[in-house]
Amino acid sequence: MSDLQDKFIILKKTKYGEADLIIHALSVAGAKKSFIARGALKSKKRFGGGILEPTHFVTLTYKKGKTDDALNVLNEAVLIDDFKDIRADFDKLEFALFMLNSAYKVSQEGDFDSHFLFNLIGHSLRQLGKTASLQRFKLHFCLKFLFQQGVISVEEWMAPFLKANMADSEQLDQLPELREIVDTYADSIESQVIHYIKNADTGF
């Protein structure tokens, strides 16, 4: 079987055995795919430099698993973007991992019609390192995520957040009532995301 290649955001990695890694990643189409990277902890040529870290945007070359339930076999990874600005700030990195976990919980194997989820995570990772207000950014992401999932009752104050792309998140700082909105709603909206992903039924 010939190799396949696609672009992914790495969501999660788990050590398997002495030298292997299990990698879960989100494809451009929004599908979750799982891989085994054999010898990843020893191979500097194929997987060196921490390339398989969560948050990384990569091109993966792999062989499809022999059955639908089998892990895909990862052959090579090429880094596209490591979003290094996020890793310079602990709080931003912590929230980036929160975003990835949210995507991991709701994404599905074999779902090729969820481009919106990939775009939300990708644009959010790119903007997170630049943002001047983490609390505003958190509220913006959580609202967009819940709205995409169809699990939030839209209120009037949410409109500017839902209309703005994550790439334009900084423009929300111009809202005269922003501080009051963030202070009032940020924690409760984030808690809704936590509750939702904890109890989400993705249908599998």
PyRosetta script that sets phi, psi and omega in degrees:
from pyrosetta import init, pose_from_sequence

init()
pose = pose_from_sequence("MSDLQDKFIILKKTKYGEADLIIHALSVAGAKKSFIARGALKSKKRFGGGILEPTHFVTLTYKKGKTDDALNVLNEAVLIDDFKDIRADFDKLEFALFMLNSAYKVSQEGDFDSHFLFNLIGHSLRQLGKTASLQRFKLHFCLKFLFQQGVISVEEWMAPFLKANMADSEQLDQLPELREIVDTYADSIESQVIHYIKNADTGF")
pose.set_psi(1, 132.4)
pose.set_omega(1, -177.7)
pose.set_phi(2, -73.3)
pose.set_psi(2, 157.2)
pose.set_omega(2, 179.5)
pose.set_phi(3, -69.9)
pose.set_psi(3, 148.5)
pose.set_omega(3, 173.5)
pose.set_phi(4, -108.6)
pose.set_psi(4, 157.4)
pose.set_omega(4, -179.0)
pose.set_phi(5, -145.7)
pose.set_psi(5, 136.7)
pose.set_omega(5, 178.2)
pose.set_phi(6, -159.5)
pose.set_psi(6, 169.0)
pose.set_omega(6, 178.2)
pose.set_phi(7, -97.6)
pose.set_psi(7, 141.5)
pose.set_omega(7, -175.9)
pose.set_phi(8, -143.7)
pose.set_psi(8, 154.5)
pose.set_omega(8, 163.5)
pose.set_phi(9, -102.5)
pose.set_psi(9, 126.1)
pose.set_omega(9, -179.0)
pose.set_phi(10, -77.1)
pose.set_psi(10, 123.7)
pose.set_omega(10, -176.7)
pose.set_phi(11, -94.7)
pose.set_psi(11, -37.3)
pose.set_omega(11, -169.8)
pose.set_phi(12, -160.9)
pose.set_psi(12, 145.5)
pose.set_omega(12, 173.5)
pose.set_phi(13, -135.0)
pose.set_psi(13, 146.9)
pose.set_omega(13, -179.4)
pose.set_phi(14, -138.5)
pose.set_psi(14, 133.0)
pose.set_omega(14, 176.5)
pose.set_phi(15, -69.0)
pose.set_psi(15, 137.1)
pose.set_omega(15, -179.3)
pose.set_phi(16, -133.5)
pose.set_psi(16, 114.0)
pose.set_omega(16, -176.2)
pose.set_phi(17, 71.1)
pose.set_psi(17, -156.3)
pose.set_omega(17, -175.7)
pose.set_phi(18, -82.2)
pose.set_psi(18, -30.7)
pose.set_omega(18, -171.6)
pose.set_phi(19, -136.0)
pose.set_psi(19, -3.1)
pose.set_omega(19, -175.9)
pose.set_phi(20, -95.6)
pose.set_psi(20, 159.7)
pose.set_omega(20, 173.9)
pose.set_phi(21, -129.4)
pose.set_psi(21, 141.4)
pose.set_omega(21, 167.9)
pose.set_phi(22, -97.8)
pose.set_psi(22, 125.6)
pose.set_omega(22, -176.6)
pose.set_phi(23, -117.3)
pose.set_psi(23, 131.2)
pose.set_omega(23, 173.0)
pose.set_phi(24, -113.4)
pose.set_psi(24, 129.8)
pose.set_omega(24, -173.7)
pose.set_phi(25, -140.9)
pose.set_psi(25, 156.7)
pose.set_omega(25, -179.0)
pose.set_phi(26, -106.4)
pose.set_psi(26, 122.2)
pose.set_omega(26, -178.4)
pose.set_phi(27, -79.8)
pose.set_psi(27, 167.1)
pose.set_omega(27, 178.1)
pose.set_phi(28, -58.2)
pose.set_psi(28, -30.8)
pose.set_omega(28, 179.1)
pose.set_phi(29, -79.2)
pose.set_psi(29, -6.4)
pose.set_omega(29, 179.8)
pose.set_phi(30, 91.9)
pose.set_psi(30, 9.2)
pose.set_omega(30, 179.2)
pose.set_phi(31, -89.0)
pose.set_psi(31, 139.8)
pose.set_omega(31, 173.3)
pose.set_phi(32, -84.3)
pose.set_psi(32, 131.4)
pose.set_omega(32, 175.9)
pose.set_phi(33, -126.4)
pose.set_psi(33, 146.3)
pose.set_omega(33, -179.2)
pose.set_phi(34, -117.6)
pose.set_psi(34, 138.3)
pose.set_omega(34, -175.1)
pose.set_phi(35, -132.5)
pose.set_psi(35, 154.8)
pose.set_omega(35, 165.3)
pose.set_phi(36, -112.3)
pose.set_psi(36, 126.9)
pose.set_omega(36, 177.9)
pose.set_phi(37, -105.7)
pose.set_psi(37, 95.5)
pose.set_omega(37, -175.5)
pose.set_phi(38, -71.4)
pose.set_psi(38, 130.3)
pose.set_omega(38, 179.3)
pose.set_phi(39, 69.8)
pose.set_psi(39, 17.9)
pose.set_omega(39, -174.0)
pose.set_phi(40, -61.4)
pose.set_psi(40, -32.2)
pose.set_omega(40, -177.9)
pose.set_phi(41, -78.4)
pose.set_psi(41, -8.1)
pose.set_omega(41, 179.4)
pose.set_phi(42, -114.5)
pose.set_psi(42, -23.3)
pose.set_omega(42, -173.6)
pose.set_phi(43, -88.6)
pose.set_psi(43, 103.3)
pose.set_omega(43, 177.3)
pose.set_phi(44, -79.4)
pose.set_psi(44, -22.8)
pose.set_omega(44, -177.8)
pose.set_phi(45, -74.8)
pose.set_psi(45, -47.4)
pose.set_omega(45, -175.9)
pose.set_phi(46, -86.6)
pose.set_psi(46, -35.3)
pose.set_omega(46, -171.9)
pose.set_phi(47, -135.1)
pose.set_psi(47, 34.8)
pose.set_omega(47, -176.6)
pose.set_phi(48, -79.2)
pose.set_psi(48, 169.8)
pose.set_omega(48, 174.1)
pose.set_phi(49, 69.3)
pose.set_psi(49, 22.5)
pose.set_omega(49, 179.2)
pose.set_phi(50, 65.5)
pose.set_psi(50, 30.7)
pose.set_omega(50, -174.3)
pose.set_phi(51, -65.5)
pose.set_psi(51, -24.7)
pose.set_omega(51, -176.2)
pose.set_phi(52, -94.0)
pose.set_psi(52, 28.5)
pose.set_omega(52, 179.3)
pose.set_phi(53, -79.9)
pose.set_psi(53, 143.5)
pose.set_omega(53, 171.8)
pose.set_phi(54, -54.7)
pose.set_psi(54, 145.6)
pose.set_omega(54, -175.1)
pose.set_phi(55, 90.9)
pose.set_psi(55, -21.0)
pose.set_omega(55, -175.3)
pose.set_phi(56, -71.0)
pose.set_psi(56, 138.7)
pose.set_omega(56, 174.2)
pose.set_phi(57, -98.2)
pose.set_psi(57, 119.7)
pose.set_omega(57, -169.2)
pose.set_phi(58, -138.0)
pose.set_psi(58, 160.6)
pose.set_omega(58, 165.7)
pose.set_phi(59, -101.1)
pose.set_psi(59, 123.4)
pose.set_omega(59, -179.2)
pose.set_phi(60, -110.4)
pose.set_psi(60, 134.7)
pose.set_omega(60, 172.9)
pose.set_phi(61, -110.1)
pose.set_psi(61, 128.7)
pose.set_omega(61, -170.5)
pose.set_phi(62, -154.0)
pose.set_psi(62, 165.0)
pose.set_omega(62, 171.4)
pose.set_phi(63, -107.5)
pose.set_psi(63, 135.5)
pose.set_omega(63, -179.2)
pose.set_phi(64, -65.3)
pose.set_psi(64, 141.5)
pose.set_omega(64, 176.8)
pose.set_phi(65, -59.3)
pose.set_psi(65, 150.4)
pose.set_omega(65, -175.1)
pose.set_phi(66, -66.4)
pose.set_psi(66, -26.7)
pose.set_omega(66, 175.6)
pose.set_phi(67, -128.7)
pose.set_psi(67, 167.9)
pose.set_omega(67, -179.4)
pose.set_phi(68, -61.8)
pose.set_psi(68, -29.0)
pose.set_omega(68, -178.1)
pose.set_phi(69, -88.9)
pose.set_psi(69, -10.7)
pose.set_omega(69, -175.6)
pose.set_phi(70, -80.2)
pose.set_psi(70, 150.9)
pose.set_omega(70, 176.8)
pose.set_phi(71, -71.5)
pose.set_psi(71, 142.5)
pose.set_omega(71, 171.0)
pose.set_phi(72, -71.0)
pose.set_psi(72, 147.2)
pose.set_omega(72, -177.0)
pose.set_phi(73, -99.5)
pose.set_psi(73, 115.9)
pose.set_omega(73, -176.4)
pose.set_phi(74, -82.8)
pose.set_psi(74, 127.3)
pose.set_omega(74, -178.8)
pose.set_phi(75, -103.5)
pose.set_psi(75, -36.0)
pose.set_omega(75, -175.8)
pose.set_phi(76, -157.5)
pose.set_psi(76, 149.9)
pose.set_omega(76, 176.7)
pose.set_phi(77, -133.6)
pose.set_psi(77, 134.9)
pose.set_omega(77, 177.8)
pose.set_phi(78, -123.7)
pose.set_psi(78, 126.0)
pose.set_omega(78, -177.1)
pose.set_phi(79, -74.9)
pose.set_psi(79, 131.7)
pose.set_omega(79, 173.5)
pose.set_phi(80, -101.8)
pose.set_psi(80, -46.7)
pose.set_omega(80, -179.7)
pose.set_phi(81, -154.2)
pose.set_psi(81, 131.3)
pose.set_omega(81, 178.3)
pose.set_phi(82, -104.5)
pose.set_psi(82, 2.3)
pose.set_omega(82, 178.8)
pose.set_phi(83, 46.3)
pose.set_psi(83, 51.7)
pose.set_omega(83, -171.1)
pose.set_phi(84, -60.8)
pose.set_psi(84, -26.4)
pose.set_omega(84, -179.9)
pose.set_phi(85, -62.5)
pose.set_psi(85, -30.2)
pose.set_omega(85, 179.2)
pose.set_phi(86, -64.7)
pose.set_psi(86, -40.2)
pose.set_omega(86, -174.5)
pose.set_phi(87, -73.9)
pose.set_psi(87, -8.4)
pose.set_omega(87, 176.7)
pose.set_phi(88, -84.1)
pose.set_psi(88, -5.2)
pose.set_omega(88, -177.0)
pose.set_phi(89, -134.2)
pose.set_psi(89, 115.5)
pose.set_omega(89, -175.2)
pose.set_phi(90, -59.4)
pose.set_psi(90, -43.7)
pose.set_omega(90, -177.2)
pose.set_phi(91, -65.1)
pose.set_psi(91, -38.1)
pose.set_omega(91, 177.9)
pose.set_phi(92, -68.9)
pose.set_psi(92, -39.6)
pose.set_omega(92, 177.5)
pose.set_phi(93, -63.7)
pose.set_psi(93, -41.2)
pose.set_omega(93, 178.5)
pose.set_phi(94, -60.4)
pose.set_psi(94, -42.2)
pose.set_omega(94, 179.7)
pose.set_phi(95, -72.3)
pose.set_psi(95, -34.0)
pose.set_omega(95, 175.8)
pose.set_phi(96, -58.8)
pose.set_psi(96, -42.0)
pose.set_omega(96, 178.8)
pose.set_phi(97, -68.3)
pose.set_psi(97, -32.2)
pose.set_omega(97, 173.9)
pose.set_phi(98, -62.8)
pose.set_psi(98, -44.2)
pose.set_omega(98, 178.5)
pose.set_phi(99, -62.0)
pose.set_psi(99, -44.0)
pose.set_omega(99, -179.3)
pose.set_phi(100, -64.0)
pose.set_psi(100, -40.9)
pose.set_omega(100, 179.0)
pose.set_phi(101, -64.9)
pose.set_psi(101, -37.1)
pose.set_omega(101, 177.2)
pose.set_phi(102, -61.6)
pose.set_psi(102, -44.8)
pose.set_omega(102, 178.4)
pose.set_phi(103, -66.0)
pose.set_psi(103, -38.7)
pose.set_omega(103, 179.1)
pose.set_phi(104, -60.9)
pose.set_psi(104, -41.2)
pose.set_omega(104, -176.2)
pose.set_phi(105, -69.3)
pose.set_psi(105, -34.2)
pose.set_omega(105, -173.9)
pose.set_phi(106, -100.8)
pose.set_psi(106, -18.4)
pose.set_omega(106, -179.5)
pose.set_phi(107, -75.1)
pose.set_psi(107, 156.9)
pose.set_omega(107, -174.4)
pose.set_phi(108, -129.9)
pose.set_psi(108, 144.0)
pose.set_omega(108, 172.2)
pose.set_phi(109, -65.6)
pose.set_psi(109, 134.6)
pose.set_omega(109, 175.9)
pose.set_phi(110, 82.1)
pose.set_psi(110, 4.2)
pose.set_omega(110, 177.7)
pose.set_phi(111, -91.6)
pose.set_psi(111, 111.5)
pose.set_omega(111, -177.7)
pose.set_phi(112, -112.4)
pose.set_psi(112, 25.0)
pose.set_omega(112, -178.4)
pose.set_phi(113, -131.4)
pose.set_psi(113, 36.4)
pose.set_omega(113, -179.5)
pose.set_phi(114, -127.3)
pose.set_psi(114, 44.7)
pose.set_omega(114, 178.9)
pose.set_phi(115, -55.8)
pose.set_psi(115, -32.6)
pose.set_omega(115, -177.9)
pose.set_phi(116, -59.1)
pose.set_psi(116, -35.5)
pose.set_omega(116, -179.3)
pose.set_phi(117, -69.6)
pose.set_psi(117, -44.7)
pose.set_omega(117, 177.3)
pose.set_phi(118, -60.5)
pose.set_psi(118, -45.0)
pose.set_omega(118, -178.9)
pose.set_phi(119, -63.3)
pose.set_psi(119, -40.1)
pose.set_omega(119, 178.8)
pose.set_phi(120, -62.4)
pose.set_psi(120, -47.1)
pose.set_omega(120, -178.8)
pose.set_phi(121, -67.3)
pose.set_psi(121, -44.8)
pose.set_omega(121, -178.0)
pose.set_phi(122, -62.4)
pose.set_psi(122, -49.4)
pose.set_omega(122, 179.6)
pose.set_phi(123, -66.3)
pose.set_psi(123, -33.5)
pose.set_omega(123, 179.2)
pose.set_phi(124, -68.7)
pose.set_psi(124, -41.6)
pose.set_omega(124, 177.0)
pose.set_phi(125, -63.0)
pose.set_psi(125, -40.4)
pose.set_omega(125, -179.2)
pose.set_phi(126, -66.4)
pose.set_psi(126, -36.5)
pose.set_omega(126, -176.3)
pose.set_phi(127, -85.4)
pose.set_psi(127, -27.1)
pose.set_omega(127, -173.5)
pose.set_phi(128, -58.5)
pose.set_psi(128, -41.2)
pose.set_omega(128, -179.2)
pose.set_phi(129, -65.6)
pose.set_psi(129, -20.6)
pose.set_omega(129, -176.6)
pose.set_phi(130, -97.4)
pose.set_psi(130, -17.1)
pose.set_omega(130, -169.0)
pose.set_phi(131, -66.2)
pose.set_psi(131, 142.7)
pose.set_omega(131, 179.1)
pose.set_phi(132, -92.1)
pose.set_psi(132, -19.3)
pose.set_omega(132, -177.9)
pose.set_phi(133, -128.2)
pose.set_psi(133, 101.6)
pose.set_omega(133, -178.0)
pose.set_phi(134, -67.3)
pose.set_psi(134, -36.9)
pose.set_omega(134, -179.1)
pose.set_phi(135, -65.1)
pose.set_psi(135, -42.4)
pose.set_omega(135, 176.2)
pose.set_phi(136, -64.0)
pose.set_psi(136, -40.8)
pose.set_omega(136, 179.8)
pose.set_phi(137, -63.4)
pose.set_psi(137, -43.0)
pose.set_omega(137, 178.4)
pose.set_phi(138, -58.3)
pose.set_psi(138, -47.1)
pose.set_omega(138, -179.7)
pose.set_phi(139, -62.1)
pose.set_psi(139, -43.4)
pose.set_omega(139, 179.8)
pose.set_phi(140, -59.7)
pose.set_psi(140, -50.1)
pose.set_omega(140, -179.2)
pose.set_phi(141, -62.1)
pose.set_psi(141, -47.8)
pose.set_omega(141, -175.6)
pose.set_phi(142, -62.3)
pose.set_psi(142, -39.2)
pose.set_omega(142, 177.0)
pose.set_phi(143, -64.4)
pose.set_psi(143, -45.3)
pose.set_omega(143, 179.8)
pose.set_phi(144, -62.6)
pose.set_psi(144, -41.4)
pose.set_omega(144, -179.4)
pose.set_phi(145, -63.6)
pose.set_psi(145, -50.4)
pose.set_omega(145, -179.4)
pose.set_phi(146, -63.5)
pose.set_psi(146, -38.1)
pose.set_omega(146, 178.8)
pose.set_phi(147, -65.1)
pose.set_psi(147, -43.1)
pose.set_omega(147, 177.7)
pose.set_phi(148, -61.7)
pose.set_psi(148, -35.4)
pose.set_omega(148, -179.7)
pose.set_phi(149, -79.6)
pose.set_psi(149, -9.0)
pose.set_omega(149, 177.8)
pose.set_phi(150, 71.7)
pose.set_psi(150, 33.0)
pose.set_omega(150, -174.4)
pose.set_phi(151, -125.2)
pose.set_psi(151, 26.4)
pose.set_omega(151, 178.2)
pose.set_phi(152, -133.6)
pose.set_psi(152, 140.4)
pose.set_omega(152, 174.6)
pose.set_phi(153, -87.1)
pose.set_psi(153, 115.9)
pose.set_omega(153, -173.1)
pose.set_phi(154, -72.2)
pose.set_psi(154, 129.6)
pose.set_omega(154, 175.6)
pose.set_phi(155, -113.1)
pose.set_psi(155, 162.7)
pose.set_omega(155, -173.1)
pose.set_phi(156, -57.9)
pose.set_psi(156, -39.9)
pose.set_omega(156, -176.1)
pose.set_phi(157, -66.6)
pose.set_psi(157, -19.5)
pose.set_omega(157, -177.1)
pose.set_phi(158, -78.0)
pose.set_psi(158, -18.6)
pose.set_omega(158, -170.5)
pose.set_phi(159, -52.3)
pose.set_psi(159, -48.5)
pose.set_omega(159, -179.0)
pose.set_phi(160, -62.1)
pose.set_psi(160, -34.3)
pose.set_omega(160, -179.6)
pose.set_phi(161, -70.9)
pose.set_psi(161, -40.5)
pose.set_omega(161, -177.6)
pose.set_phi(162, -74.1)
pose.set_psi(162, -29.3)
pose.set_omega(162, 179.9)
pose.set_phi(163, -77.8)
pose.set_psi(163, -32.1)
pose.set_omega(163, -175.4)
pose.set_phi(164, -79.8)
pose.set_psi(164, 132.9)
pose.set_omega(164, 172.3)
pose.set_phi(165, -69.2)
pose.set_psi(165, 155.9)
pose.set_omega(165, 178.3)
pose.set_phi(166, -61.3)
pose.set_psi(166, -31.6)
pose.set_omega(166, 178.2)
pose.set_phi(167, -64.6)
pose.set_psi(167, -21.2)
pose.set_omega(167, -179.2)
pose.set_phi(168, -106.9)
pose.set_psi(168, 20.2)
pose.set_omega(168, -174.0)
pose.set_phi(169, -58.4)
pose.set_psi(169, -34.5)
pose.set_omega(169, -177.8)
pose.set_phi(170, -61.5)
pose.set_psi(170, -27.2)
pose.set_omega(170, -178.5)
pose.set_phi(171, -65.0)
pose.set_psi(171, -21.4)
pose.set_omega(171, 178.9)
pose.set_phi(172, -66.9)
pose.set_psi(172, -18.5)
pose.set_omega(172, 178.4)
pose.set_phi(173, -64.2)
pose.set_psi(173, -15.1)
pose.set_omega(173, 179.6)
pose.set_phi(174, -80.1)
pose.set_psi(174, -11.1)
pose.set_omega(174, 179.1)
pose.set_phi(175, -66.2)
pose.set_psi(175, 125.4)
pose.set_omega(175, -177.2)
pose.set_phi(176, -63.5)
pose.set_psi(176, -29.2)
pose.set_omega(176, -177.5)
pose.set_phi(177, -97.9)
pose.set_psi(177, 14.2)
pose.set_omega(177, -173.1)
pose.set_phi(178, -58.4)
pose.set_psi(178, -49.6)
pose.set_omega(178, -176.5)
pose.set_phi(179, -56.9)
pose.set_psi(179, -43.6)
pose.set_omega(179, -179.7)
pose.set_phi(180, -64.9)
pose.set_psi(180, -41.2)
pose.set_omega(180, 179.4)
pose.set_phi(181, -62.9)
pose.set_psi(181, -47.1)
pose.set_omega(181, -179.2)
pose.set_phi(182, -62.5)
pose.set_psi(182, -46.9)
pose.set_omega(182, -178.9)
pose.set_phi(183, -62.2)
pose.set_psi(183, -33.7)
pose.set_omega(183, -175.2)
pose.set_phi(184, -82.0)
pose.set_psi(184, -39.8)
pose.set_omega(184, -166.9)
pose.set_phi(185, -114.7)
pose.set_psi(185, -18.5)
pose.set_omega(185, -170.1)
pose.set_phi(186, -56.2)
pose.set_psi(186, -49.9)
pose.set_omega(186, -176.0)
pose.set_phi(187, -66.4)
pose.set_psi(187, -40.4)
pose.set_omega(187, -176.8)
pose.set_phi(188, -70.3)
pose.set_psi(188, -36.6)
pose.set_omega(188, 179.3)
pose.set_phi(189, -69.7)
pose.set_psi(189, -40.1)
pose.set_omega(189, 176.4)
pose.set_phi(190, -62.7)
pose.set_psi(190, -38.6)
pose.set_omega(190, 177.7)
pose.set_phi(191, -63.8)
pose.set_psi(191, -33.7)
pose.set_omega(191, 176.6)
pose.set_phi(192, -64.1)
pose.set_psi(192, -39.8)
pose.set_omega(192, 176.7)
pose.set_phi(193, -63.0)
pose.set_psi(193, -46.1)
pose.set_omega(193, -179.7)
pose.set_phi(194, -58.7)
pose.set_psi(194, -45.6)
pose.set_omega(194, 179.5)
pose.set_phi(195, -64.2)
pose.set_psi(195, -41.5)
pose.set_omega(195, -177.5)
pose.set_phi(196, -65.2)
pose.set_psi(196, -48.0)
pose.set_omega(196, -177.0)
pose.set_phi(197, -70.5)
pose.set_psi(197, -25.2)
pose.set_omega(197, 177.5)
pose.set_phi(198, -69.5)
pose.set_psi(198, -32.3)
pose.set_omega(198, -175.2)
pose.set_phi(199, -113.4)
pose.set_psi(199, 6.5)
pose.set_omega(199, -176.3)
pose.set_phi(200, -62.9)
pose.set_psi(200, 135.0)
pose.set_omega(200, 173.2)
pose.set_phi(201, -109.7)
pose.set_psi(201, 104.7)
pose.set_omega(201, -177.1)
pose.set_phi(202, -83.4)
pose.set_psi(202, 0.0)
pose.set_omega(202, 177.3)
pose.set_phi(203, 93.4)
pose.set_psi(203, 6.3)
pose.set_omega(203, 179.7)
pose.set_phi(204, -124.3)
pose.dump_pdb("model.pdb")
